[in-house]
């Protein structure tokens, strides 16, 4: 029988509760470490998607600003990050939560990169530094997840095309240990 009054749980609220629950784990059991690693992987995908989102929304915003100037209209407001992202996990889509302070920082990095206020290497270093903080302090992991792998690979290809040998100790290109 159908229960018309039972509603599905809000997936965003569920994502926030999962984040809070995992960060609240005090035991260092196998299950706790596994939960921290799983959420760390989801946050890594969140970070990459939020960085790209910041760049794409900034590009759209720049076009809207140019059009507003031409039309003599007010500039639109700057785009902002969301503390939720829908990512693919296995074969399904899931919502992931990251506090807005972190989400906005990764979004702003993408926006600054889009506006050419920072170069790829600086974007990678700043994003990785923030992800290291999340991994070490918040998730209590021993090894951080590497973010912006797509940008690292693009930078490496560009340097190889220019005949530049990448520095293996460069944190902008090599995995953090």
Buried (B, 14 or more C-beta within 10 A) or exposed (E): EEEEEEEEEEEBEBBBEBBEEBBEBEEEEEEBBEBBBEBBBBBBBBBBBBBBBBBBBBBEBEEBBEEEEEEEEEEEEEBEBBBBBBBEBEEEEBBBBBBBEBBBBBBBBBBBBBEEEBEBBBBBBBBBEBBBEBBEEBBBBEEBBBBBEEBBEEBBEEBEEEEEEBEEEBBBBBEBE
